Amino acid sequence: QVQLVESGGGLVQPGGSLRLSCAAFGFTFSSVGMSWYRQAPGKEREMVAGINSAGGRTNYADSVKGRFTISRDNAKNTVYLQMNSLKPEDTAVYYCNADPRIRTAVSAFDSWGQGTQVTVSS
């Protein structure tokens, strides 16, 4: 059973930084491309960053490019999101999951973890 446990969120001032972690269980982590998603109040969930299974290729939403960095440690079954130069519009609940292509193909990734709240405010 797939289990994803996000952590590292919190309250930060504009311009600040946070590092999110996501521990993954119940599947062969090193074989799966992973992504970070976020959902702000009243908005659809959106993907903000993705990384391939080996960690050599990444992609980002335009809104976070140059500020966020996704990485992974396959030995620890963990994916990270380093967030710098945070803005109030980054406020959202952040989730990790398989990348969108895998999520639509594999029902095991239909569920989501509890997410971690990121609030950017002065």
FIMAR-671596 format. One line per field, with one value per residue: residue number from 1; residue in one letter; x, y, z of N, C-alpha, C, CB in turn. Coordinates in Angstrom, 2 decimals. Glycine has a CB too. Layout:
<sites>
k	c(NUM | ...)
r	c(a | ...)
n_xx	c(X | ...)
n_yy	c(Y | ...)
n_zz	c(Z | ...)
ca_xx	c(X | ...)
ca_yy	c(Y | ...)
ca_zz	c(Z | ...)
c_xx	c(X | ...)
c_yy	c(Y | ...)
c_zz	c(Z | ...)
cb_xx	c(X | ...)
cb_yy	c(Y | ...)
cb_zz	c(Z | ...)
</sites>
This chain:
<sites>
k	c(1 | 2 | 3 | 4 | 5 | 6 | 7 | 8 | 9 | 10 | 11 | 12 | 13 | 14 | 15 | 16 | 17 | 18 | 19 | 20 | 21 | 22 | 23 | 24 | 25 | 26 | 27 | 28 | 29 | 30 | 31 | 32 | 33 | 34 | 35 | 36 | 37 | 38 | 39 | 40 | 41 | 42 | 43 | 44 | 45 | 46 | 47 | 48 | 49 | 50 | 51 | 52 | 53 | 54 | 55 | 56 | 57 | 58 | 59 | 60 | 61 | 62 | 63 | 64 | 65 | 66 | 67 | 68 | 69 | 70 | 71 | 72 | 73 | 74 | 75 | 76 | 77 | 78 | 79 | 80 | 81 | 82 | 83 | 84 | 85 | 86 | 87 | 88 | 89 | 90 | 91 | 92 | 93 | 94 | 95 | 96 | 97 | 98 | 99 | 100 | 101 | 102 | 103 | 104 | 105 | 106 | 107 | 108 | 109 | 110 | 111 | 112 | 113 | 114 | 115 | 116 | 117 | 118 | 119 | 120 | 121 | 122)
r	c(q | v | q | l | v | e | s | g | g | g | l | v | q | p | g | g | s | l | r | l | s | c | a | a | f | g | f | t | f | s | s | v | g | m | s | w | y | r | q | a | p | g | k | e | r | e | m | v | a | g | i | n | s | a | g | g | r | t | n | y | a | d | s | v | k | g | r | f | t | i | s | r | d | n | a | k | n | t | v | y | l | q | m | n | s | l | k | p | e | d | t | a | v | y | y | c | n | a | d | p | r | i | r | t | a | v | s | a | f | d | s | w | g | q | g | t | q | v | t | v | s | s)
n_xx	c(0.85 | 0.62 | 2.17 | 2.56 | 4.36 | 4.44 | 6.47 | 7.84 | 6.75 | 5.52 | 5.27 | 6.48 | 8.32 | 7.89 | 10.30 | 11.75 | 12.92 | 12.18 | 12.43 | 11.00 | 10.10 | 9.44 | 8.57 | 8.47 | 6.58 | 5.85 | 6.14 | 8.34 | 10.44 | 12.69 | 12.13 | 10.23 | 9.10 | 8.79 | 6.76 | 6.12 | 3.23 | 0.79 | -1.90 | -3.83 | -6.12 | -9.38 | -8.52 | -7.47 | -5.55 | -2.14 | 0.76 | 4.05 | 6.74 | 8.87 | 10.65 | 12.75 | 13.05 | 15.72 | 16.78 | 18.07 | 16.81 | 14.79 | 11.79 | 9.86 | 7.11 | 6.30 | 5.86 | 7.45 | 9.99 | 13.47 | 13.37 | 12.56 | 13.78 | 13.82 | 14.69 | 16.00 | 16.53 | 17.26 | 18.17 | 17.08 | 14.43 | 13.10 | 11.86 | 12.61 | 11.86 | 13.29 | 12.65 | 13.05 | 13.22 | 10.52 | 7.10 | 4.00 | 2.02 | 2.81 | 1.68 | 0.07 | -1.18 | 1.17 | 1.93 | 3.35 | 3.68 | 3.48 | 4.67 | 2.60 | 2.00 | 2.39 | 0.62 | -1.87 | -1.93 | -1.54 | -3.35 | -2.68 | -1.57 | -3.61 | -4.43 | -3.71 | -1.23 | -1.22 | -0.30 | 1.58 | 1.45 | 2.23 | 2.80 | 3.14 | 3.83 | 3.91)
n_yy	c(-1.19 | 2.11 | 4.75 | 8.09 | 10.54 | 13.73 | 16.48 | 19.36 | 21.83 | 25.18 | 28.43 | 31.23 | 34.20 | 36.49 | 36.05 | 34.25 | 30.84 | 27.34 | 23.80 | 21.06 | 17.65 | 14.35 | 11.24 | 8.01 | 5.02 | 1.55 | 1.01 | 0.58 | 2.86 | 3.92 | 3.48 | 5.16 | 8.19 | 11.28 | 13.89 | 17.18 | 18.74 | 21.34 | 22.87 | 25.60 | 27.53 | 27.31 | 26.78 | 24.71 | 21.68 | 21.80 | 20.88 | 21.50 | 20.83 | 18.34 | 15.20 | 12.81 | 9.17 | 8.45 | 10.81 | 12.60 | 14.35 | 17.19 | 19.17 | 22.20 | 24.23 | 27.34 | 29.34 | 28.82 | 28.40 | 28.70 | 29.38 | 27.23 | 23.95 | 20.62 | 17.44 | 14.12 | 11.24 | 8.16 | 6.09 | 6.62 | 6.65 | 9.11 | 12.27 | 15.66 | 19.19 | 22.12 | 25.36 | 28.60 | 32.21 | 32.77 | 33.58 | 35.30 | 34.18 | 31.58 | 30.25 | 27.42 | 24.02 | 21.51 | 18.64 | 15.42 | 13.08 | 10.45 | 11.18 | 13.01 | 11.43 | 8.80 | 8.70 | 8.81 | 6.37 | 4.32 | 2.96 | 2.70 | 5.05 | 6.80 | 7.88 | 10.45 | 11.86 | 13.46 | 15.95 | 19.05 | 22.12 | 25.23 | 28.50 | 31.74 | 34.73 | 38.04)
n_zz	c(0.00 | -0.94 | 0.78 | 1.70 | 3.31 | 4.21 | 5.35 | 7.11 | 6.55 | 7.41 | 9.00 | 7.38 | 6.65 | 3.87 | 1.30 | 2.71 | 3.44 | 3.09 | 3.65 | 2.36 | 3.05 | 1.91 | 2.79 | 1.45 | 1.13 | 0.53 | -2.16 | -5.02 | -4.73 | -6.09 | -8.72 | -9.64 | -11.02 | -9.33 | -7.92 | -6.65 | -5.44 | -5.02 | -3.20 | -2.98 | -0.96 | -2.25 | -4.81 | -7.60 | -7.27 | -8.11 | -10.03 | -9.00 | -9.16 | -10.59 | -10.71 | -12.22 | -12.01 | -11.46 | -10.67 | -12.29 | -14.00 | -13.94 | -13.59 | -13.61 | -12.53 | -14.09 | -12.25 | -10.06 | -10.92 | -10.70 | -8.06 | -6.49 | -5.71 | -6.57 | -5.27 | -4.70 | -2.61 | -3.17 | -1.60 | 0.83 | 0.31 | -0.11 | -1.09 | -1.76 | -1.35 | -1.84 | -1.00 | -1.83 | -1.53 | -0.91 | -1.56 | -0.77 | -2.39 | -2.61 | -0.56 | 0.59 | 0.83 | 0.64 | -1.24 | -1.95 | -4.62 | -7.05 | -10.39 | -12.77 | -15.07 | -14.23 | -12.10 | -13.34 | -14.56 | -12.76 | -10.28 | -7.63 | -6.80 | -6.40 | -3.99 | -1.52 | 0.67 | 3.94 | 3.52 | 3.86 | 5.48 | 4.13 | 4.89 | 3.87 | 5.10 | 6.42)
ca_xx	c(0.00 | 1.41 | 2.02 | 3.41 | 4.33 | 5.10 | 6.82 | 8.74 | 6.05 | 5.46 | 5.04 | 7.73 | 8.13 | 8.26 | 11.74 | 12.36 | 13.13 | 11.76 | 12.76 | 10.00 | 10.51 | 8.36 | 9.00 | 7.59 | 6.53 | 4.89 | 6.41 | 9.76 | 10.62 | 13.73 | 11.64 | 9.08 | 9.25 | 8.01 | 6.44 | 5.49 | 2.01 | 0.27 | -3.28 | -4.16 | -7.57 | -10.24 | -7.88 | -7.18 | -4.21 | -1.26 | 2.09 | 5.03 | 8.08 | 8.96 | 11.99 | 12.64 | 13.35 | 17.15 | 17.13 | 18.88 | 15.98 | 13.78 | 11.00 | 9.22 | 6.12 | 6.90 | 5.68 | 8.46 | 11.28 | 14.52 | 13.23 | 12.38 | 14.62 | 13.40 | 15.76 | 15.57 | 17.53 | 16.64 | 18.57 | 16.22 | 13.03 | 12.64 | 11.97 | 12.70 | 11.60 | 13.90 | 11.90 | 13.71 | 12.56 | 9.09 | 6.16 | 2.69 | 1.25 | 3.23 | 0.91 | -0.73 | -0.80 | 2.06 | 1.84 | 4.16 | 3.05 | 4.11 | 4.46 | 1.23 | 1.84 | 2.26 | -0.61 | -3.06 | -1.85 | -1.41 | -4.36 | -2.08 | -1.21 | -4.81 | -4.61 | -2.74 | -0.88 | -1.91 | 0.25 | 2.22 | 1.00 | 3.22 | 2.17 | 4.12 | 3.15 | 4.67)
ca_yy	c(0.00 | 3.35 | 5.74 | 9.26 | 11.33 | 15.01 | 17.24 | 20.48 | 23.08 | 26.09 | 29.85 | 31.90 | 35.54 | 36.63 | 36.04 | 33.19 | 29.52 | 26.12 | 22.56 | 20.02 | 16.26 | 13.38 | 9.85 | 7.15 | 3.62 | 0.67 | 0.80 | 0.66 | 4.31 | 4.26 | 3.25 | 6.02 | 9.63 | 11.88 | 15.30 | 17.95 | 19.44 | 22.21 | 23.30 | 26.79 | 27.59 | 27.69 | 26.55 | 23.34 | 21.21 | 21.98 | 20.35 | 22.59 | 20.34 | 16.91 | 14.64 | 11.44 | 8.14 | 8.46 | 12.11 | 13.39 | 15.29 | 17.88 | 20.17 | 23.10 | 25.19 | 28.65 | 30.18 | 28.53 | 28.19 | 29.57 | 29.57 | 25.92 | 22.87 | 19.29 | 16.45 | 12.86 | 10.31 | 6.84 | 5.22 | 6.94 | 6.70 | 10.44 | 13.36 | 16.95 | 20.41 | 23.31 | 26.53 | 29.86 | 33.45 | 32.47 | 34.69 | 34.99 | 33.33 | 30.19 | 29.68 | 26.28 | 22.72 | 20.87 | 17.19 | 14.70 | 11.90 | 10.06 | 12.21 | 12.93 | 10.33 | 7.56 | 8.76 | 8.49 | 5.00 | 3.35 | 3.32 | 2.73 | 6.44 | 7.64 | 8.55 | 11.47 | 11.97 | 14.55 | 17.22 | 19.92 | 23.49 | 26.30 | 29.82 | 32.81 | 35.93 | 38.89)
ca_zz	c(0.00 | -1.03 | 1.84 | 1.49 | 4.53 | 3.99 | 6.54 | 6.89 | 6.33 | 8.53 | 8.73 | 7.03 | 6.10 | 2.45 | 1.10 | 3.49 | 2.85 | 3.77 | 2.95 | 2.58 | 2.84 | 1.72 | 2.93 | 0.66 | 1.56 | -0.12 | -3.59 | -5.35 | -4.87 | -7.06 | -10.08 | -9.88 | -11.05 | -8.25 | -8.08 | -5.58 | -5.84 | -3.96 | -3.33 | -2.22 | -0.68 | -3.36 | -6.10 | -7.97 | -6.98 | -9.25 | -9.88 | -8.99 | -9.49 | -10.83 | -10.84 | -12.74 | -11.01 | -11.11 | -10.10 | -13.19 | -14.77 | -13.16 | -14.29 | -12.66 | -12.99 | -14.32 | -11.07 | -9.03 | -11.56 | -10.19 | -6.60 | -5.87 | -6.23 | -6.16 | -5.26 | -4.08 | -2.10 | -3.34 | -0.49 | 1.96 | -0.16 | 0.26 | -2.07 | -1.07 | -2.10 | -1.25 | -1.45 | -1.49 | -1.99 | -0.84 | -1.76 | -0.20 | -3.30 | -2.43 | 0.54 | 0.13 | 1.36 | -0.32 | -1.27 | -2.93 | -5.20 | -8.31 | -11.42 | -13.31 | -16.03 | -13.46 | -11.29 | -14.14 | -15.06 | -11.67 | -9.28 | -6.29 | -6.48 | -6.37 | -2.70 | -1.17 | 2.08 | 4.65 | 3.07 | 4.86 | 5.24 | 4.00 | 4.95 | 3.69 | 5.55 | 7.33)
c_xx	c(0.89 | 1.10 | 3.03 | 3.24 | 5.14 | 5.39 | 7.66 | 8.07 | 6.08 | 5.13 | 6.38 | 7.42 | 8.46 | 9.77 | 12.46 | 12.44 | 12.55 | 12.23 | 11.74 | 10.60 | 9.28 | 8.96 | 7.98 | 7.71 | 5.59 | 5.06 | 7.90 | 10.08 | 11.59 | 13.30 | 10.58 | 9.47 | 8.32 | 7.80 | 5.98 | 4.32 | 1.64 | -1.17 | -3.53 | -5.67 | -8.35 | -9.67 | -7.67 | -5.76 | -3.37 | 0.10 | 3.09 | 6.43 | 8.04 | 10.40 | 11.86 | 13.17 | 14.80 | 17.60 | 17.89 | 18.13 | 14.92 | 12.97 | 10.19 | 8.11 | 6.78 | 6.87 | 6.76 | 9.86 | 12.30 | 14.47 | 13.15 | 13.32 | 14.12 | 14.61 | 15.23 | 16.78 | 16.90 | 17.03 | 17.67 | 14.74 | 12.39 | 12.85 | 11.86 | 12.26 | 12.21 | 13.21 | 12.58 | 12.90 | 11.04 | 8.25 | 4.82 | 1.86 | 1.71 | 2.48 | -0.04 | -0.39 | -0.01 | 2.01 | 2.91 | 3.34 | 3.86 | 3.87 | 3.12 | 1.02 | 1.63 | 0.97 | -1.83 | -3.07 | -1.91 | -2.34 | -3.80 | -1.73 | -2.42 | -4.93 | -3.46 | -2.41 | -1.61 | -1.42 | 0.92 | 1.91 | 2.19 | 2.47 | 3.26 | 3.43 | 4.06 | 3.84)
c_yy	c(1.25 | 4.26 | 6.86 | 10.17 | 12.60 | 15.70 | 18.45 | 21.82 | 23.97 | 27.50 | 30.52 | 33.26 | 35.56 | 36.76 | 34.92 | 31.86 | 28.43 | 24.93 | 21.51 | 18.65 | 15.41 | 11.99 | 8.94 | 5.70 | 2.85 | 0.49 | 0.95 | 2.09 | 4.66 | 4.06 | 4.24 | 7.49 | 10.26 | 13.36 | 15.90 | 18.72 | 20.39 | 22.58 | 24.47 | 26.82 | 28.07 | 27.45 | 25.06 | 22.98 | 21.33 | 21.35 | 21.50 | 22.12 | 18.84 | 16.47 | 13.20 | 10.44 | 8.16 | 9.79 | 13.02 | 14.42 | 15.88 | 18.82 | 20.95 | 23.90 | 26.55 | 29.51 | 29.96 | 28.36 | 29.20 | 29.79 | 28.23 | 24.91 | 21.55 | 18.36 | 15.19 | 12.09 | 8.93 | 5.85 | 5.43 | 6.98 | 8.04 | 11.41 | 14.67 | 18.08 | 21.57 | 24.53 | 27.78 | 31.04 | 33.29 | 33.74 | 34.32 | 34.07 | 31.87 | 29.51 | 28.62 | 25.07 | 22.01 | 19.35 | 16.64 | 13.53 | 11.52 | 11.15 | 11.98 | 11.76 | 9.01 | 7.56 | 8.39 | 7.04 | 3.95 | 3.75 | 3.38 | 4.14 | 7.37 | 8.43 | 9.53 | 11.38 | 13.14 | 15.91 | 17.97 | 21.37 | 24.43 | 27.62 | 30.87 | 34.14 | 36.73 | 39.17)
c_zz	c(0.00 | 0.15 | 1.62 | 2.70 | 4.33 | 5.32 | 6.15 | 6.64 | 7.57 | 8.07 | 8.48 | 6.45 | 4.60 | 2.29 | 1.83 | 2.74 | 3.73 | 2.96 | 3.33 | 2.31 | 2.65 | 1.78 | 2.26 | 1.10 | 0.64 | -1.61 | -3.84 | -5.72 | -6.00 | -8.51 | -10.52 | -9.94 | -10.03 | -8.52 | -6.76 | -6.19 | -4.71 | -4.27 | -2.40 | -1.99 | -1.90 | -4.73 | -6.34 | -7.52 | -8.24 | -8.96 | -9.92 | -9.38 | -9.69 | -11.00 | -11.33 | -11.71 | -10.55 | -10.52 | -11.04 | -14.00 | -13.87 | -14.05 | -13.27 | -13.33 | -13.14 | -13.07 | -10.01 | -9.61 | -11.06 | -8.69 | -5.87 | -6.52 | -5.68 | -6.22 | -4.61 | -3.61 | -2.17 | -2.25 | 0.73 | 1.57 | 0.16 | -0.90 | -1.30 | -1.99 | -1.31 | -1.85 | -0.93 | -2.03 | -2.00 | -0.93 | -1.11 | -1.10 | -3.30 | -1.29 | 0.03 | 1.00 | 0.27 | -0.13 | -2.22 | -3.44 | -6.44 | -9.36 | -12.13 | -14.26 | -15.29 | -12.67 | -12.09 | -14.60 | -13.97 | -10.53 | -7.87 | -5.85 | -6.47 | -5.07 | -2.45 | 0.32 | 2.71 | 4.20 | 4.21 | 4.49 | 5.17 | 3.97 | 4.87 | 3.99 | 6.47 | 8.59)
cb_xx	c(-0.96 | 1.12 | 2.19 | 3.05 | 4.86 | 4.24 | 7.58 | 9.61 | 4.63 | 6.77 | 4.28 | 8.56 | 9.02 | 7.56 | 12.31 | 11.59 | 14.62 | 10.21 | 14.20 | 8.77 | 11.35 | 7.62 | 9.19 | 7.91 | 6.07 | 3.54 | 5.59 | 10.14 | 11.11 | 14.96 | 11.08 | 8.03 | 8.97 | 8.72 | 5.37 | 6.52 | 0.84 | 1.14 | -4.27 | -3.67 | -7.84 | -10.56 | -6.54 | -7.34 | -4.23 | -1.10 | 2.41 | 5.09 | 9.09 | 8.15 | 12.77 | 13.42 | 13.01 | 17.98 | 17.92 | 19.58 | 15.33 | 14.44 | 10.07 | 10.25 | 4.91 | 6.17 | 4.33 | 8.08 | 11.14 | 14.45 | 11.97 | 10.90 | 16.11 | 12.25 | 17.02 | 14.74 | 17.99 | 17.02 | 20.03 | 16.62 | 12.22 | 13.37 | 10.85 | 14.13 | 10.06 | 15.45 | 10.43 | 15.15 | 13.05 | 8.77 | 5.98 | 1.92 | 1.33 | 4.73 | 0.13 | -0.46 | -2.06 | 3.51 | 0.41 | 5.53 | 1.53 | 3.56 | 5.64 | 0.89 | 3.07 | 3.46 | -0.79 | -3.12 | -0.58 | 0.06 | -5.50 | -0.85 | -0.18 | -6.05 | -4.70 | -3.27 | 0.64 | -1.71 | -0.83 | 3.77 | 0.02 | 4.11 | 1.33 | 4.71 | 1.84 | 5.09)
cb_yy	c(0.00 | 4.08 | 5.10 | 10.01 | 10.52 | 15.92 | 16.36 | 20.18 | 22.82 | 26.09 | 30.54 | 31.05 | 36.56 | 37.84 | 37.33 | 33.00 | 29.27 | 26.09 | 22.08 | 20.25 | 15.74 | 13.61 | 9.47 | 7.27 | 3.51 | 1.16 | 1.80 | -0.33 | 4.91 | 3.43 | 1.86 | 5.81 | 10.18 | 11.67 | 15.50 | 18.93 | 18.43 | 23.47 | 22.14 | 28.08 | 28.52 | 29.09 | 27.28 | 23.14 | 19.73 | 23.47 | 19.31 | 23.21 | 20.72 | 16.53 | 14.72 | 11.31 | 6.78 | 8.13 | 11.92 | 12.51 | 14.61 | 18.66 | 19.52 | 24.05 | 25.26 | 29.36 | 29.94 | 27.27 | 28.28 | 30.88 | 30.40 | 25.45 | 23.10 | 18.75 | 16.98 | 12.01 | 10.68 | 6.26 | 5.47 | 8.27 | 5.57 | 10.94 | 13.25 | 17.19 | 20.63 | 23.34 | 26.46 | 29.89 | 33.83 | 31.73 | 35.00 | 36.28 | 33.88 | 30.12 | 30.77 | 25.98 | 21.87 | 21.40 | 16.72 | 14.22 | 12.16 | 8.69 | 12.21 | 14.21 | 10.23 | 7.37 | 10.15 | 9.40 | 4.82 | 3.25 | 2.35 | 1.86 | 6.95 | 6.78 | 7.52 | 12.87 | 12.13 | 14.41 | 18.07 | 19.67 | 23.94 | 26.12 | 29.99 | 32.81 | 35.59 | 40.21)
cb_zz	c(1.23 | -2.37 | 3.25 | 0.15 | 5.74 | 3.10 | 7.56 | 5.76 | 5.91 | 9.27 | 9.91 | 6.02 | 6.87 | 1.82 | 1.51 | 4.75 | 2.61 | 3.97 | 3.29 | 1.69 | 4.03 | 0.36 | 4.43 | -0.82 | 3.05 | 0.13 | -4.49 | -6.51 | -3.56 | -6.79 | -10.19 | -8.80 | -12.45 | -6.90 | -9.15 | -4.89 | -6.17 | -3.80 | -3.04 | -2.94 | 0.52 | -3.23 | -6.18 | -9.49 | -6.45 | -9.60 | -10.98 | -7.62 | -8.40 | -12.06 | -9.48 | -14.08 | -11.57 | -12.32 | -8.88 | -14.10 | -15.99 | -12.00 | -15.35 | -12.06 | -12.02 | -15.46 | -10.47 | -8.27 | -13.09 | -10.87 | -6.29 | -5.99 | -5.85 | -7.06 | -4.52 | -5.06 | -0.63 | -4.69 | -0.12 | 2.56 | 0.47 | 1.51 | -3.19 | -0.57 | -2.34 | -1.50 | -0.98 | -2.04 | -3.40 | 0.44 | -3.29 | 0.04 | -4.71 | -2.17 | 1.28 | -1.38 | 1.81 | -0.15 | -1.70 | -2.33 | -5.56 | -8.81 | -12.45 | -14.02 | -16.96 | -12.52 | -10.71 | -15.35 | -15.84 | -11.18 | -9.32 | -6.25 | -7.47 | -6.57 | -1.56 | -1.53 | 2.25 | 6.15 | 2.46 | 4.92 | 6.33 | 2.72 | 6.25 | 2.23 | 6.26 | 6.63)
</sites>
